Each structure stands twice: as C-alpha cells, then as structure tokens.
Amino acid sequence: MEKIISILSLTYFSNSLYSYIISAVLFFAALWFLYFLRKVVFKKLEELAGKTETDLDDLAVKLIKKIKNPEYQIIAFYFSVRHLTRSSSFDYALKMVLVLFLTYRFLTVVEEVFSYWLSKLEKDKGTSIPALTSVRIIFRVIIWIMAILFVLHNAGAKIGALLTSLGIGGVAVALAAQTILGDIFNFFVILLDRPFTKGDFIVLGGNISGVVEEIGLKSIKIRSLAGELITVTNTKVFADTIQNYATMKERRIVSSLGVIYQTPQDKIKKIPNIIKECVEKFSDTRFDRANLNKLNSYSLDFEFVYYIKNPDYAFYMNTHEKILNEIISVFEKEKISFAYPTQTLFLQK
C-alpha cells in the first residue's frame, strides 16, 4: 500500500501522478457526458424540433450539431486540468486554443443566423434577391476582420494603433462614400420594410412607373411600360412616394358621363339605376354608387363608382370598356342622348 502511495506521490511538472490520474478520469467522464448529450439529449431535441411548426428550433439544433469531436475533446480537456498546477506558457497555449475555438464557433453561429435571416426574407418575398449574395460576402468580411482583431488582442498584440487607424480611415471612407453608404442602408430598409418586391408594378413620385426587375445594393431596376430599363438609386426611391399596385386586392373606378339638358326628368331619375344594372351584369364588379353630381354649362353630369375585384390593369380596361358599351346600348334604347359641347343662340325679335 505504501508503495502504491509512494508511486502516486511521484511528481512530474509540479503535479503528482495521482493528480494526473484524477485529470484523466475527469477528462473521460466529461467527454462521456458531452457525447451522451450529443447522442441522446440533442437527438431527442432534434426529434422534438421536427414536430413543431416554427423553424427557429431547427436552426438551434443545426447549430448544436455543427460542434465536432475535437471541440468536445478540447472542452473536456479544459475542465480536466483546472485543478492542476500549470505553467504560464501552458496556460497561454490553452487560452489561445480556447480563444480560437470559441471565436471560430461564434463566427459560424453568427454567419448561420445571418444567412437564416436573409433566406427568411427571400422566402417571405417569394423570390430570390441577387444582391443578398454581396451582402453575405460583405458581412463575412466584416465579422472575420473583427474576429482576427479579437484573437490578436487576446494574444497580447497591441492593436490600439491599428484600431485608431481603422477608425480614421473608416471616417474618411464614410465621408467620401456617404451617398453609396446611404444607398446600401436603404437597401436593408427595403428588405425590412418591404414596400415592394421583385415583379411588383410600382409608381415612384407619380412619374416613374414599371415592373421591378432587380433590387440591388445601390439601386433598383424598373422595366417601364414603354420597354426601357430605368435605374433608380435606393436613396431616391425613399425620397419619393411609392405606389405599389401589386398589393391591390381590388380596383376602385370613378367615371362620369353627361347627358343633354333636354333629357326628360323621368329619364334623368332612371339613369343611376341604368348604370347600376350595367355594372352588375359582370361578375367581377361591385357597384358602389351613381349620382347626378353637377349641372354643367352644356350637360347634366353623372358620376358613378364601382370596384373591379381583379386588380389587373388590362382586365380593368376590358371590363370598363364593356360597361361603357353596355351603357351606350341602353341609352340608345331609352333615347337618352349624351351631351357634347354646344352653344345655343337666342335671337330677340
């Protein structure tokens, strides 16, 4: 027994053999526990996540599964040597290994979450956004630069001067490229606020209209009705009023017509009902009102309002044309004459 105790008391690098054995036991126990979590607990969490409607838990499980065997072993080793007497060089090496491991894992988590958010935006919009590829690249460059600076700081490097230089350079670049940076900022506003998506028909400021073909980091491209491609900067987009016709559920139509003053009173009273019947003959319309609204210089003006349930512009024009033809046909049968500019000259005898 004394011989065993004396063997266990042998010291190597300021630690007894007994301490090393305890560390080995702790290492394998911690490793077994981590593998148990991965194979049993995490597996169960993955099954539960697959049964839920949300995909956030699926993302969490995916991030956990990215942790590899060497990382489990580093974690177990770190906890197993905590009670040992360690040299400063050993602590420094262990610290740097942990910093590298944690920094890399943090980067992968941030990248995965950011990619998930961008993919969610594309999925919600129902279309792919080519500019998001550039956004991913820019984001990766930024966080990798930050990660390198973090590792250098923990390694003992003096990065104060470097950060100062980067700060001054960043201010200079920001001042020189404030327009470009404003366009990039508004690109993210477009993604978050969603005033339009690719394929929507929009009108900007009342004078630029067309179908959105591309949403870029600096500008959007609109294909006008005439066929030309119009490029508008993202800053200009938000400086104007945006009318998005793609979100219309139905189209409200306000129209008017005029009849001559010689129209009999009984027929004037019938005109609103005539208009209503002509509108309601079509299944995709919803009549609102028809009224005599103005006594013009040469006509009695009627205004009528109705809705077309299909927002398509071509469908609206075809339906409106049919309604007007129907009104003309009924007016002919009723002998109601449309007004046109006339002048009546009365001669005094």
Beta strands, then each sheet from edge to edge (+ up, - down):
strand 1: 11-12
strand 2: 15-16
strand 3: 201-204
strand 4: 208-215
strand 5: 219-223
strand 6: 229-233
strand 7: 242-244
strand 8: 251-259
strand 9: 285-295
strand 10: 300-308
sheet 1: 1+ 2-
sheet 2: 6+ 5- 4+ 3- 7+
sheet 3: 8+ 10- 9+
end
